[in-house]
Structures are given as structure tokens and as C-alpha cells.
Amino acid sequence: MKCPTCSFQCLLPLPSNLTQIPPNSSSPSTHSSPNSPAPTAAPKPSALLPHPRLLHISPDHYSLASALAACARLRAATAGAQLHSLALRSALLSFTHVANSLLSFYANIHGPDPTRHLFGAIPNPDVYSYTTLISAYAKAGRFQEAVQLFDGMPKETPQRGNAMITGFVHHGYEEFALKMFLRMHRLGVGLDKYTFASVMGLCGSPELVSLGRQLHSMVKKLGFWSSGFQVGEVGKDVEALMVFKEMKKESFLLPTELTFASVLSACLSREIGTQVHAQVIRMGLEDSVLVANAVVTMYSNCGDLVSAEQAFEMIHEKDIVSWNALITGYSQENCYEPAVGVYHQMQKAGIEPDEFTYGSLLACSRIAADVKMIQALVIKNGFITSTEDCNAIISAYAKCGEIASSYQVFNEMPSRNIISWNSIISGYVLSGFPVRSLEIFSALIKSRLMPNSYTLSTVLSTCATMPARKHGKEVHAYILRDVTKCDTLLMNSLVTMYGKCGELDYGSKVFDGMLQRDIVSWNVIISAYAQNGDGHEAIHYFKMMQKSGIIPDNATFTSVLSACSHAGLVEEGRVIFTSMVQDYGIEPGVDHYSCIIDLLGRAGYLEEAERLINSMPCRVDSHIWWALLSACSTHGNARLGRIAAKFLLETEPENPTIYVLLSNIIAADGKWEEASSLRDRMQRNGVAKSQGAAGLKIFSQQQTHATAARYFGLFSTGLLETLRHDISLLNIRDMFGWRKLDFRMEISNFLSKDLVGKVSFLLIPERNLSAIKRY
């Protein structure tokens, strides 16, 4: 309803007995007659509403600023717009703190552009005004405008630097966040505890642990340690626990609630977390909601949902963080039904869900119907403007195969951050549309946002799986031009892309230029040479890896053994397999046995392969039997071929390839009747041999019909005449814009309708026209 004094639309409806101010509601005069009747007792005012006698009082600048701050926290867009109208009509917008509160409201709800417009209307913006607008630009990922505004501020303050650092961290640009921190330090800008908290959270990688220690020393030197600074942000969980242990030695420093909350967040193992939890109980802080929430989160992160639920039940006064912590725990383990059950309990308890609640539910949803239901709740509760929830909806739809719905949400978002772009790009890749993902990436490059390492790694992986060597090189050129620091993940993706595209020279150059290599770096370069059949180079890099001090893992030995198998390096494979067991203590898995047996089988050491199979402690996988059967077919070992085929027919009784290979092995051994009997058995069991198919790659970008006829003429009397099923001609338009060609008429000139053929066409530049390959 409207206020009777200012005609302002109230946010909450008034009770019926308070909607009208009684005409005689003024205070009784002190000169009233003692015989006059006593005034009727006023009803007790509601706790959420002002006293009825104060309804005619207009809000001042303090109450208006507080109301605007509440609208910003609650994301109440309509109420905030009404308060903006009131500020204009009542001239309260001239107060700087009112203008700043309104600025903060627009930054949280409407994004940077309306905030910039309002900022221009403030006659004398202060530091808070600048910081709010800088934060709005930074959170939206528009760092160029944020930096321009940052440089144009008349005074250096830690608040504006914190806004920039927070924006960079929010979008995954840790490098720029660290550069901003170092710039503030060089310029002598006062650093506060929020600055250190933001930067120390970035020191989790091995190369930045030393920086984390230096920042830790600065924190202690500047006195932020005793003010309850979070000790869990020094780089690693072990480091944090060591600092906590050091803190306990100081008699004048007692751990606070914030201290335990920080330490619990650093516990990555249940054993250590349980010990810290015991310290919490010992100091009598188990009733603290902050600490209790941290305990629930710790057990959830360790995968102990039973203990997390027990800790949750022991919280006497649960807040929204408590419920979200348990829901997130179930979400991390993909337990959708229990997560929804906790959500219903939260509603019964009268706790309103927030955007984090819905984000956790979306993360563990399994079918599109669940996502649509949660999306409806998000819209109903006014969180559809939340970028985080929209990102979660995009990812959830993509995971359920509803990529069209994902793109619709993405397209309708009022503001997008880099996570939004990453979600839709990954969604198209996950749904099997790699070309579309490259188109989205191209649109991202044209926007105001910068792709981060995750974006570029995803695109490089897409180029590797297609494969699209040209686009991969274009992404590499972009990285060299616009990315100031390439992290290890990005460099590994480059090596993988070049390896899968067959560009081993480029891959090795990228690998050799890496400043820091991890175990994944060595694995991808070894795997690249293994996939391309260069076993000697794969072993060369494997030996370099050993010399560098990096300990090989299971994936390393799988790659190098596979390289030995494809290159026929029997002796080297034996040595590496033995070294894996004896020198590194790695128990061989199915993949390792499959590689070494394939190596021995290809080289003709079938008896040794049989002994190795019989000594395997684990179950023999079908891949191993396939490798042995293929080797028996090559080397004509009928006895082992029968054994391998027997086990394969138990798992794949309808696979005709097993019958065909075994029949050929037996026929080669001179057992013609047994081979014929096996083929008869195959027909009686209803197992049909799949008809042969051949394909041609016609390499041309600008083929003419005459050229196509000429090349098809070369094969009209040879290959194509042997095909035995209907022609299935694929008209392919290349994803990079090459025009579609139709050779149906030309092919029909050479092939009769009863001939069989399945032909596919791949267009490449004219200079490779002569390279016609059969595959």
C-alpha cells in the first residue's frame, strides 16, 4: 500500500488496523481533564513495521541509505527503483552516502553501464563512488574500462586496488591480480587485511608458495595476525596447519572462531580435520555457527557425508550457510535426492534459499526436468539476474544434453562473465558440436572479455579432437600475442593439440620452451610421440623425464609401453615394464598388461605373452584377448587363437569379427573342415558378417564436376567396382566455410545401382588434389 504522507509504495503490506491513522491519534494533552475517558490502548506494533504514530514521518538520508543497502543485499530491483524515485523527489540524493548506496545497488543489480550513468550524475564522487564503479566493471570482466577509471582517480587508496584484485580473481585472472598487488606495493598504497586475504588465496600453486610465505611475514609484521587474519590462505593445507601450530605456541595468541574456520577450510584429509575438530570442542567453540559451518564444509570436502550430516544436526541455530554447506556436500558427491531433501527441510525451517543454494542443486541435477524445475524456482525467487546461477543453469542443461536450452539462457543473460562463455563453449564440446564451440570462442574474442587459461585449453582440446590444425595454430598465435604468461596447463594443452594433429615438431618446440613442467607435461609429449608411432623419441623423453627428477606415474608407463608396442621395441619395453615394478613400485594395471602383451604378440613372442597372461593378478580384460587374437592371426598360432577367441565369445557372442579371425587362423593351419564348421556355426547363431566398406578422401577445395569425374574414372574399374552395398554419398560442407560440392551425378556415370559403396569426401586445398588416399 502507499504511505498516507508521501504516497510512496511500501515494501511490506500493513495490517488492516494500521492502514489508517486515527484522527485523534495525537498524544493526550497534559491539561486534559482527569474525568475524561482513558484513551484506548494502541495495538502492539509489528516487529517488522514502524509504530503507527511514526507513519507520517518521512525517511531521512540515513534511513534511505540503509534501505537501499538492504535492497542491494536482497537483490530487490523493484523496491530499489522505488527508493531511487523517492530519493529524487525528496532531494536526498544530494547526500553523498545516499548516492553511494544507490550506486552500490545499481552495481549489484543492473551491472556497470547503468552504474556509470548514475556515477556521472554525482557532483562530487568520493573514493567509495570510484571503488563501487571500478568493482562493477571488474566483476563484469571489463578490465580495460576499470583500469582507465582506476588510473583517473585523484587519490591512491587500498579500496580501489582491492576492487580491481577481487575482479581479477573473480574472473580467473590471477596473474593480473598479483600484478595489481605488486603495483600497489610499489606505489606505497596502504595495504589492508582485505588486500592480503585476496592475494594470499592465490598462492596455492607450487610456484607461488614462496610468495605466500613472504606475504605471511608481512601480515605478521603489519599486525594483521592478531586481528583474526585467516591462516588458511598461505598456499597449502600443510603450510596452514604449520602456521596454526606456530600460533598455538604463542601464549598471548589464542585461536579465535575465524582462526578455526580458516584452518578447517585448509584441511584436505579427514584425519587432520578430525584433529582440528577436536581442538574446537576442547576450546568450547562448537556452538559457534561460523565454526560449525566450517566443520560441515570440511567433512563434505573430505567426502564424509555421514559426519557432515552429524555435525549439521548438532548446530542449534542454523543459518543459510549451514544449509548450503550440507547441500553443497551432497552436490559434490552427485547425490541429487538427498540434496533436494535438505532443501525441503530448509524451507520448512523458514530459511529462504539464496543463489548458492540453487547453484548447488543445479550442479548435481541429472535430467533436464530437474533443471527446468530449479530454473523456475530461480526465476520465481528473483535470482535469474544472478550471473552465477545463470552459469550453473547453462552447465546443467549442457550436461543433460539440452544444449539449445543452454544457449537460450546464455543469450538472454543481462551480463556475462568469462565463466558464462566457458560454460557454453564446454557445453557445445560436451554435446558433440565442436564447430559451434569454435564459433562461440570467436564471438568471445570480439567481445570485451579476455579468455582465460581454461577457455584456451578447452578450445585447444576441441581443435585436437576434430582435428583442426589450422585453428589450433591460430589459437597458439593468439596466446603468443595477447597472453602475457602461459601457465603449465595451457602449454600442456598446446602440446596435446599438436601431438594429435601430427605436428610433432611444433609440439616439441612448445615443450622445450616451457619454463616449468609437471608430470602431465611429460606424459603428453611421450603420448604424442607414442600416438604417432615414434617409439624412439618417446623413450628419449621418458629418459629425460627420469633425469629431471619427475617420478613417472601409471599414465607415463602406459604411454611409453604403447610407444614400444607400435614401434616394435621389444627389449626396451621389457626393461621399462620391469623397471615400473621393481624401481618405482607401481603395480601393473590392465592397460600396462595390454600394452606389453600387444608388444610381445606383434613381435611373435606368443608363448611369453601367454605366460604373462597366466601370471596376471587381475582379471584379464577383453583388450588383452583382442591383442592376443590379433597376434595369433598374424603369426598363425591356432592353439592360442582358440583360447583367445573362447574368452572373447563369452563377452561378445554376437561379434562377427571373432568368428572371422578364428576361421582364418584355423584355415591357415590347414583345418579347412573346422573353419567351414565355424562359419556354419556363425550363420546358425544369426551372427551376420558386416559388409565391407571403403572410403575415399578427395582432397580439393575448389573441385569442378569435370575434375571429380576424372578422379572417379580412375577407380571406376578397380576399387569402386568391388563395393557391395548401396552408395551413400555424403555432401559435406567444410566447417571453415568451403562450399558444398555434389558429385552425385558424376558418380552415377561410373557405378551401376547394384554396386555397393560408401564414399565420403573431405575437402582440402587444391595443391593436394593429387593426394588421394584409401582408408
C-alpha positions in Angstrom: 0.0 0.0 0.0 1.0 3.7 -0.2 2.2 5.7 2.7 -0.5 8.3 3.6 2.0 11.0 3.9 4.4 10.7 0.9 2.4 8.4 -1.4 5.4 6.0 -1.5 4.7 2.4 -2.3 5.6 0.5 0.9 7.7 -2.7 0.6 5.5 -4.6 3.1 1.7 -4.6 3.3 0.5 -3.0 6.5 -2.0 -4.8 8.8 -5.6 -3.7 8.4 -5.7 -1.9 11.8 -2.6 0.2 10.8 -3.6 1.2 7.3 -5.3 4.4 8.5 -4.1 6.9 11.1 -6.9 7.7 13.5 -7.8 11.4 13.5 -7.4 11.6 17.3 -4.2 9.7 17.4 -2.1 12.6 18.8 -0.8 12.4 22.3 -3.2 13.5 25.0 -2.7 17.0 26.4 -1.3 17.4 29.8 -4.2 19.7 30.5 -6.8 17.1 29.8 -9.5 16.7 32.3 -8.9 13.9 34.8 -12.5 12.9 34.2 -12.0 12.4 30.5 -12.1 8.7 29.4 -8.8 7.0 29.2 -7.5 6.6 25.7 -7.8 3.3 24.1 -4.7 1.3 24.2 -2.9 1.2 20.9 -2.3 -2.1 19.4 1.2 -3.5 19.8 3.2 -2.6 16.7 4.6 -5.3 14.5 8.3 -6.1 14.8 8.8 -5.5 11.1 6.9 -2.2 10.9 7.2 1.2 12.5 4.9 2.4 15.2 1.6 3.7 13.7 2.3 7.1 15.1 5.5 7.3 13.1 4.0 6.5 9.8 3.6 10.2 8.9 7.4 10.8 9.4 9.3 11.0 6.1 12.6 8.9 6.0 15.8 10.9 6.3 19.0 10.3 4.4 20.3 7.7 7.0 17.2 5.5 6.8 17.1 5.8 3.0 20.7 4.8 2.6 20.1 1.8 4.9 17.0 0.8 2.9 19.0 1.0 -0.4 21.7 -1.2 1.1 19.1 -3.8 2.1 17.7 -3.8 -1.4 21.2 -4.4 -2.8 21.7 -7.3 -0.5 18.3 -8.8 -1.2 18.5 -8.1 -4.9 15.1 -6.3 -4.7 15.2 -4.5 -8.0 11.6 -3.1 -7.9 11.9 -1.8 -4.3 15.3 -0.3 -5.1 13.8 1.6 -8.1 11.1 2.9 -5.9 13.6 4.1 -3.4 15.5 5.8 -6.2 12.3 7.7 -7.1 11.9 8.7 -3.5 15.5 10.0 -3.4 14.9 12.1 -6.4 11.6 13.6 -5.2 12.9 14.3 -1.7 16.2 15.7 -2.8 18.0 13.2 -0.5 20.2 12.2 -3.4 22.4 15.2 -2.8 23.8 13.4 0.3 26.9 11.5 -0.8 26.3 8.4 1.3 22.8 8.1 -0.3 24.2 8.4 -3.7 26.9 5.8 -2.9 24.2 3.4 -1.6 22.2 3.9 -4.7 25.4 3.4 -6.8 26.1 0.1 -5.0 22.5 -1.0 -5.6 22.8 -0.5 -9.3 26.2 -2.1 -9.4 24.8 -5.3 -7.7 21.6 -5.4 -9.7 22.0 -3.8 -13.1 25.7 -4.0 -14.0 28.3 -1.4 -14.9 26.5 0.6 -17.6 23.6 2.0 -15.5 26.1 2.4 -12.7 28.3 4.5 -14.9 25.3 6.7 -15.9 24.4 7.3 -12.3 28.1 7.9 -11.4 28.2 10.7 -13.9 25.2 12.4 -12.1 27.1 12.6 -8.7 28.5 16.1 -8.4 31.4 15.2 -6.2 32.1 11.4 -6.2 34.4 10.2 -3.4 36.6 7.2 -3.0 33.7 4.9 -2.3 32.0 6.1 -5.5 35.0 5.3 -7.6 35.6 2.0 -5.9 32.0 0.9 -6.5 32.2 1.7 -10.2 35.6 0.1 -10.6 34.3 -3.0 -8.8 31.3 -3.1 -11.2 33.5 -3.0 -14.2 35.9 -5.6 -12.8 33.1 -8.0 -11.8 31.7 -7.8 -15.3 35.2 -8.6 -16.8 35.5 -5.2 -18.5 39.0 -4.6 -17.2 40.1 -2.0 -19.7 37.4 0.4 -18.5 38.2 -0.5 -14.9 41.9 0.3 -15.3 41.1 3.6 -17.1 38.9 4.6 -14.2 41.5 3.3 -11.7 44.2 5.5 -13.3 41.9 8.5 -13.3 41.2 8.5 -9.6 42.7 11.6 -7.9 44.0 9.6 -4.9 45.5 6.2 -4.4 43.5 4.1 -1.9 43.6 0.4 -0.9 39.9 0.1 -1.5 40.1 0.7 -5.2 43.0 -1.7 -5.5 41.1 -4.3 -3.6 38.2 -3.9 -6.1 40.5 -4.5 -9.0 42.1 -7.5 -7.4 38.7 -9.0 -6.4 37.5 -8.6 -10.0 40.6 -10.2 -11.5 40.3 -13.1 -9.1 36.6 -13.5 -9.8 37.3 -14.0 -13.5 40.3 -16.2 -13.0 43.0 -13.7 -14.0 45.3 -14.5 -11.1 48.3 -13.1 -12.9 46.7 -9.6 -13.2 45.6 -9.7 -9.6 49.2 -10.3 -8.5 50.4 -7.5 -10.8 47.9 -5.1 -9.3 49.0 -6.1 -5.8 52.7 -5.5 -6.7 51.8 -2.2 -8.3 50.0 -1.1 -5.1 53.1 -2.1 -3.1 55.5 -0.2 -5.3 53.4 3.0 -5.2 53.3 2.9 -1.4 49.5 2.5 -1.3 48.4 1.3 2.2 47.6 -2.4 2.2 44.9 -3.6 4.5 43.9 -7.1 5.6 41.4 -7.5 2.8 44.2 -6.9 0.3 46.3 -9.6 1.8 43.4 -12.0 2.1 42.6 -11.7 -1.6 46.2 -12.2 -2.7 47.2 -14.9 -0.4 44.3 -17.0 -1.6 46.1 -17.1 -5.0 49.3 -18.7 -3.6 48.1 -22.2 -3.8 50.2 -23.3 -6.7 53.7 -24.7 -6.1 55.5 -21.9 -7.8 53.8 -19.3 -5.6 54.2 -20.9 -2.2 57.4 -18.8 -1.5 55.4 -15.7 -2.3 52.7 -16.9 0.2 55.4 -17.2 2.9 56.6 -13.7 2.2 53.1 -12.3 2.4 52.6 -14.3 5.6 55.6 -12.5 7.1 54.2 -9.1 6.0 50.9 -10.0 7.7 52.6 -10.6 11.0 54.8 -7.6 10.6 51.9 -5.2 10.0 49.9 -6.6 12.9 47.0 -8.2 10.9 47.8 -11.6 12.5 46.4 -10.6 15.9 43.3 -9.2 14.2 42.0 -12.6 13.3 43.6 -12.9 9.9 42.8 -16.2 8.1 45.7 -18.6 8.4 44.3 -20.9 5.9 45.4 -18.9 2.9 49.2 -19.3 3.0 49.4 -21.6 0.0 48.9 -25.2 1.1 46.9 -27.1 3.7 50.2 -28.3 5.4 51.6 -24.8 5.4 48.4 -23.5 7.0 48.4 -26.2 9.7 52.1 -25.4 10.5 51.2 -21.8 10.9 48.3 -22.8 13.2 50.7 -24.9 15.2 53.1 -22.0 15.4 50.3 -19.7 16.6 49.4 -22.0 19.4 52.9 -21.8 20.8 52.4 -18.1 21.4 50.9 -17.7 24.8 49.3 -14.4 24.1 47.6 -15.6 20.8 44.6 -17.7 21.3 42.8 -19.1 18.2 39.5 -17.4 17.5 36.4 -18.6 15.7 37.8 -17.1 12.5 41.1 -18.9 13.0 39.4 -22.3 13.3 37.2 -21.6 10.3 40.3 -20.8 8.2 42.2 -23.9 9.4 39.2 -26.2 8.8 38.9 -24.9 5.3 42.6 -25.9 4.7 42.1 -29.5 5.9 42.1 -31.7 2.8 42.2 -35.0 4.7 39.7 -36.3 7.2 42.3 -37.4 9.7 43.7 -33.8 10.1 40.2 -32.3 10.0 39.1 -34.5 12.8 42.0 -33.4 15.0 41.2 -29.8 14.4 37.5 -30.5 15.2 38.6 -32.0 18.5 40.5 -28.8 19.2 37.4 -26.8 18.5 35.4 -28.9 21.1 38.2 -28.7 23.6 38.1 -24.9 23.5 34.3 -24.8 23.7 33.7 -23.2 20.3 31.5 -25.9 18.9 28.4 -23.8 19.5 29.7 -21.1 17.1 27.8 -21.1 13.9 30.8 -19.9 12.0 33.0 -22.8 13.2 30.2 -25.4 13.0 29.6 -24.4 9.3 33.3 -24.8 8.6 33.2 -28.3 10.2 30.3 -29.3 8.0 32.1 -28.0 4.9 35.4 -29.7 5.9 33.7 -33.2 6.3 31.8 -32.6 3.0 35.0 -31.7 1.1 36.6 -34.9 2.5 33.7 -37.0 1.2 32.5 -38.0 4.7 28.8 -37.1 4.3 27.8 -39.1 7.4 30.0 -37.0 9.7 28.9 -33.8 7.8 25.3 -34.6 8.5 26.0 -35.3 12.1 27.9 -32.1 12.5 25.0 -30.3 10.8 22.4 -31.8 13.2 24.4 -30.5 16.2 24.1 -26.9 15.1 21.5 -25.3 17.3 20.8 -22.2 15.3 21.3 -23.0 11.6 21.7 -20.1 9.2 21.6 -20.2 5.4 25.3 -21.0 5.3 24.7 -24.1 7.3 22.1 -25.4 5.0 24.1 -24.5 1.9 27.2 -26.3 3.3 25.3 -29.6 3.6 23.5 -29.2 0.2 26.9 -28.5 -1.4 28.3 -31.6 0.2 25.6 -33.8 -1.3 26.0 -31.9 -4.6 29.8 -32.7 -4.8 29.0 -36.4 -4.5 26.2 -36.1 -7.1 23.6 -37.1 -4.6 20.6 -35.2 -6.0 17.8 -36.7 -4.0 19.4 -36.1 -0.6 20.3 -32.6 -1.6 16.7 -31.9 -2.6 15.6 -33.4 0.7 17.8 -31.0 2.7 16.4 -28.1 0.5 12.8 -29.1 1.5 13.9 -29.2 5.2 15.4 -25.8 4.9 12.1 -24.4 3.5 10.2 -26.0 6.4 12.6 -24.3 8.8 11.7 -21.0 7.4 15.1 -20.3 5.8 14.9 -18.7 2.3 17.3 -20.2 -0.2 19.8 -17.9 -2.0 21.6 -18.2 -5.3 24.2 -20.5 -3.8 21.5 -23.0 -2.8 20.2 -23.2 -6.4 23.7 -23.3 -7.8 24.5 -26.4 -5.7 21.2 -28.1 -6.7 21.9 -27.4 -10.4 25.4 -28.9 -10.1 24.1 -32.3 -9.2 20.9 -32.4 -11.3 20.9 -35.4 -13.7 17.9 -34.9 -16.0 16.6 -31.9 -17.9 13.3 -32.0 -16.0 15.1 -31.3 -12.7 17.0 -28.4 -14.3 13.8 -26.9 -15.6 12.2 -27.1 -12.2 15.1 -25.4 -10.5 15.3 -22.8 -13.2 11.6 -22.0 -12.5 12.4 -21.6 -8.8 15.4 -19.3 -9.7 13.1 -17.1 -11.8 10.3 -17.1 -9.1 12.7 -16.0 -6.4 14.3 -13.3 -8.5 17.8 -14.8 -8.9 17.6 -15.1 -12.7 19.7 -11.9 -12.8 22.5 -13.6 -10.8 25.3 -14.4 -13.2 26.4 -17.3 -11.1 23.0 -19.0 -11.2 22.7 -18.5 -15.0 26.1 -20.1 -15.4 25.0 -23.0 -13.3 21.8 -23.4 -15.5 23.9 -23.3 -18.7 26.2 -26.1 -17.4 23.3 -28.2 -16.1 21.4 -28.1 -19.4 24.6 -28.9 -21.3 25.3 -31.9 -19.0 21.8 -33.2 -19.7 22.2 -32.8 -23.4 19.9 -29.8 -23.7 22.4 -27.5 -25.5 19.7 -25.5 -27.1 18.3 -24.5 -23.7 21.8 -23.7 -22.5 22.3 -21.3 -25.4 18.9 -19.7 -24.8 19.9 -19.0 -21.2 23.3 -17.7 -22.3 21.8 -15.5 -25.0 19.3 -13.9 -22.6 21.8 -13.2 -19.8 21.9 -9.4 -18.9 25.6 -9.6 -18.2 28.1 -12.4 -18.8 31.5 -13.1 -17.3 34.2 -15.4 -18.6 32.7 -18.3 -16.7 29.5 -17.8 -18.8 31.5 -18.1 -22.0 33.5 -21.1 -20.7 30.2 -22.9 -19.7 28.6 -22.5 -23.2 31.8 -23.4 -25.0 32.3 -26.5 -22.9 28.6 -27.3 -23.3 28.9 -27.4 -27.1 32.0 -29.6 -26.9 30.3 -31.9 -24.5 27.2 -32.1 -26.8 29.3 -33.0 -29.8 29.3 -29.7 -31.6 33.0 -28.7 -31.8 32.5 -26.3 -34.7 29.9 -24.4 -32.8 32.2 -24.1 -29.8 34.8 -22.5 -32.1 32.2 -20.0 -33.3 31.3 -19.1 -29.7 35.0 -18.7 -29.0 35.4 -16.4 -32.0 32.5 -14.3 -30.6 34.2 -14.2 -27.2 37.4 -12.8 -28.8 35.3 -10.0 -30.4 33.7 -9.1 -27.1 35.2 -7.0 -24.3 36.2 -10.1 -22.2 39.5 -11.9 -22.3 39.6 -15.7 -22.4 41.5 -17.3 -19.5 43.6 -20.4 -19.4 40.6 -22.7 -19.1 38.9 -21.2 -22.2 42.0 -21.5 -24.3 42.7 -25.1 -23.0 39.1 -26.1 -23.9 39.4 -24.6 -27.4 42.8 -26.3 -28.0 41.3 -29.6 -26.8 38.5 -29.1 -29.3 41.0 -28.4 -32.1 42.8 -31.6 -31.1 39.8 -33.9 -31.3 38.5 -32.6 -34.6 41.4 -32.3 -35.6 41.7 -28.7 -36.7 45.3 -27.9 -37.1 44.7 -24.5 -38.7 42.5 -23.3 -35.9 44.9 -24.7 -33.3 47.7 -22.7 -34.8 45.5 -19.6 -34.8 44.8 -20.0 -31.1 48.6 -20.5 -30.5 49.2 -17.2 -32.3 46.7 -15.5 -30.1 48.4 -16.9 -27.0 51.8 -15.6 -28.1 50.3 -12.2 -28.9 47.9 -11.5 -26.1 48.7 -13.8 -23.2 51.5 -12.4 -21.1 52.0 -15.5 -19.0 51.3 -19.1 -20.2 50.7 -21.4 -17.3 51.6 -25.1 -17.4 48.0 -26.2 -18.1 47.8 -24.1 -21.2 51.2 -25.2 -22.5 50.2 -28.8 -21.9 47.1 -28.3 -24.0 49.2 -26.9 -26.8 51.5 -29.9 -26.8 48.5 -32.2 -26.8 46.9 -30.4 -29.7 50.0 -30.5 -31.9 50.5 -34.2 -31.0 47.0 -35.2 -32.0 47.3 -33.2 -35.2 50.6 -34.9 -36.1 52.6 -31.7 -35.8 55.3 -33.2 -33.6 57.9 -30.6 -34.5 55.7 -27.8 -33.2 54.7 -29.9 -30.1 58.4 -30.5 -29.2 59.2 -26.8 -29.6 56.4 -25.8 -27.3 57.5 -28.4 -24.8 61.2 -27.4 -25.0 60.1 -23.7 -24.4 58.2 -24.5 -21.2 59.7 -22.9 -18.1 58.0 -25.3 -15.7 57.0 -28.8 -16.5 54.8 -31.1 -14.3 54.0 -34.8 -14.6 51.3 -34.0 -17.2 53.7 -32.2 -19.4 56.0 -35.2 -19.7 53.0 -37.5 -20.2 51.6 -35.5 -23.1 54.8 -35.3 -25.0 55.5 -39.0 -24.5 51.9 -39.8 -25.5 52.2 -37.5 -28.6 55.2 -39.5 -30.0 53.6 -42.8 -29.0 50.4 -42.0 -30.9 52.4 -41.1 -34.0 54.5 -44.3 -33.9 57.8 -42.7 -33.0 58.8 -45.0 -30.2 62.5 -44.0 -30.1 61.6 -40.3 -29.4 59.0 -41.4 -26.8 61.7 -43.4 -24.9 64.1 -40.4 -25.3 61.7 -38.1 -23.5 61.0 -40.8 -20.9 64.7 -40.9 -20.0 64.8 -37.1 -19.9 61.9 -37.2 -17.5 63.7 -39.6 -15.2 66.8 -37.4 -15.3 64.8 -34.3 -14.4 63.6 -35.8 -11.1 60.0 -36.2 -12.1 58.7 -39.6 -10.9 56.7 -41.4 -13.6 53.1 -42.5 -12.8 50.7 -45.0 -14.3 49.8 -42.9 -17.3 53.5 -42.4 -18.1 54.2 -46.1 -18.3 51.1 -46.7 -20.3 52.2 -44.2 -22.9 55.8 -45.3 -23.2 54.8 -49.0 -23.3 52.3 -48.2 -26.0 55.1 -46.4 -27.9 57.3 -49.5 -27.7 54.4 -51.6 -28.9 53.8 -49.6 -32.0 57.5 -49.3 -32.8 58.3 -53.0 -32.1 60.9 -52.1 -29.4 60.6 -55.4 -27.6 63.7 -55.3 -25.4 63.1 -51.7 -24.4 59.5 -52.5 -23.5 60.6 -55.4 -21.3 63.1 -53.2 -19.5 60.6 -50.4 -18.9 57.9 -52.9 -17.7 60.4 -54.5 -15.2 61.5 -51.0 -14.0 58.0 -50.0 -13.4 57.5 -52.8 -10.9 60.9 -53.1 -9.3 62.2 -49.5 -9.4 59.0 -47.5 -8.9 56.8 -50.0 -7.1 53.9 -49.5 -9.4 51.5 -52.4 -9.6 50.8 -53.1 -13.3 47.2 -52.4 -14.4 45.1 -53.8 -17.2 46.4 -51.0 -19.6 50.0 -51.9 -18.8 49.5 -55.6 -19.4 47.6 -54.9 -22.6 50.5 -52.8 -24.0 53.2 -55.3 -23.1 51.2 -58.3 -24.4 50.4 -56.4 -27.6 54.2 -55.7 -27.9 55.1 -59.3 -27.4 52.4 -60.5 -29.7 53.3 -58.2 -32.6 56.9 -59.4 -32.3 55.9 -63.1 -32.3 56.7 -63.9 -28.7 53.3 -65.6 -28.2 54.5 -68.1 -25.6 55.9 -65.4 -23.4 52.7 -63.4 -23.8 50.7 -66.5 -22.7 52.9 -66.9 -19.6 52.4 -63.2 -18.7 48.6 -63.6 -19.1 48.6 -66.6 -16.8 50.6 -64.7 -14.1 48.3 -61.6 -14.1 46.9 -61.0 -10.6 44.0 -59.0 -12.0 41.1 -60.1 -14.3 42.1 -60.4 -18.0 40.4 -57.6 -19.9 38.9 -58.1 -23.4 41.5 -55.7 -24.8 44.2 -58.2 -23.8 42.4 -61.1 -25.5 41.9 -59.0 -28.6 45.6 -58.2 -28.8 46.5 -61.9 -28.4 43.9 -62.9 -31.0 45.2 -60.4 -33.5 48.8 -61.6 -32.9 47.7 -65.2 -33.4 46.1 -64.2 -36.7 49.3 -62.5 -37.8 51.7 -65.3 -36.7 49.3 -68.3 -37.3 49.1 -69.7 -33.8 45.9 -71.7 -33.8 46.1 -73.0 -30.3 46.3 -69.6 -28.6 43.9 -68.2 -31.1 41.3 -70.7 -30.0 41.9 -69.8 -26.3 41.6 -66.0 -27.0 38.5 -66.5 -29.2 36.8 -68.6 -26.5 37.1 -65.9 -23.9 36.0 -63.2 -26.3 32.9 -65.1 -27.4 31.9 -65.3 -23.8 31.7 -61.5 -23.6 30.9 -60.6 -27.2 29.0 -63.6 -28.6 27.5 -61.6 -31.5 30.7 -60.0 -32.7 31.4 -61.5 -36.2 35.0 -60.4 -36.2 35.9 -63.0 -33.7 34.5 -65.8 -35.9 36.2 -64.4 -39.0 39.6 -64.1 -37.4 39.4 -67.5 -35.8 38.2 -69.1 -39.0 41.1 -67.5 -40.9 43.6 -68.8 -38.3 42.2 -72.3 -38.5 42.1 -72.3 -42.3 45.7 -71.1 -42.4 46.6 -74.1 -40.2 45.1 -76.4 -42.8 42.0 -77.3 -40.9 39.5 -76.4 -43.7 36.6 -78.5 -42.3 36.9 -76.9 -38.9 37.0 -73.5 -40.5 33.9 -74.2 -42.6 32.1 -75.6 -39.5 32.9 -72.4 -37.6 31.4 -70.3 -40.3 28.3 -72.5 -40.4 28.0 -72.1 -36.6 28.2 -68.4 -37.1 25.3 -68.5 -39.5 23.2 -70.7 -37.2 23.7 -68.3 -34.3 22.4 -65.5 -36.5 25.7 -63.6 -36.5 26.0 -61.7 -39.7 29.3 -60.5 -41.1 29.2 -56.8 -41.6 29.6 -55.9 -45.2 32.8 -54.3 -46.3 33.1 -50.5 -46.7 35.7 -48.4 -48.3 36.2 -44.7 -48.3 37.9 -42.2 -50.5 39.4 -38.9 -49.4 39.1 -36.4 -52.3 41.4 -33.6 -51.5 40.3 -30.4 -53.1 38.9 -27.0 -52.1 37.6 -25.9 -55.5 36.7 -29.2 -57.3 34.8 -28.9 -60.5 32.5 -31.6 -61.7 34.8 -32.5 -64.5 37.7 -32.9 -62.1 35.6 -35.1 -59.9 34.6 -37.2 -62.9 38.3 -37.6 -63.9 39.3 -38.9 -60.5 36.3 -41.1 -60.1 37.1 -42.5 -63.5 40.5 -43.7 -62.2 38.7 -46.0 -59.8 35.7 -47.0 -61.8 37.2 -50.3 -62.9 39.1 -51.0 -59.7 38.1 -50.2 -56.2 34.6 -48.9 -56.7 33.5 -52.0 -58.7 34.2 -54.2 -55.7 31.9 -52.4 -53.3 28.8 -54.4 -52.2 26.2 -52.1 -50.7 24.2 -49.1 -51.8 26.0 -45.9 -52.4 25.7 -43.5 -49.6 27.1 -40.2 -50.8 27.8 -37.6 -48.1 27.7 -33.9 -49.3 30.0 -32.3 -46.8 30.4 -28.6 -46.4 33.6 -27.9 -44.6 33.2 -26.2 -41.2 35.6 -23.4 -42.2 33.3 -22.1 -45.0 34.3 -24.1 -48.0 31.5 -24.5 -50.5 29.4 -27.7 -50.6 30.0 -30.0 -53.6 27.7 -32.5 -55.1 29.2 -35.3 -57.1 26.1 -37.5 -57.3 25.7 -37.1 -61.0 29.4 -37.8 -61.7 29.5 -41.0 -59.6 26.3 -42.3 -61.2 28.1 -42.3 -64.6 30.6 -44.9 -63.3 28.6 -47.0 -60.9 25.6 -49.1 -61.5 22.8 -49.2 -59.0 23.6 -52.7 -57.8 27.1 -51.8 -56.8 28.0 -51.2 -53.3 29.9 -48.2 -52.0 30.1 -45.8 -49.2 32.1 -42.7 -50.1 32.8 -39.7 -48.0 34.5 -36.5 -49.1 36.9 -34.2 -47.2 37.9 -31.0 -49.0 41.4 -29.6 -48.6 43.4 -27.1 -50.7 43.9 -27.6 -54.4 47.6 -28.1 -54.1 46.9 -31.5 -52.5 44.5 -32.6 -55.2 46.7 -35.5 -56.3 47.0 -36.9 -52.8 44.1 -39.4 -53.0 44.3 -41.9 -50.2 42.3 -45.1 -49.4 41.4 -45.7 -45.8 
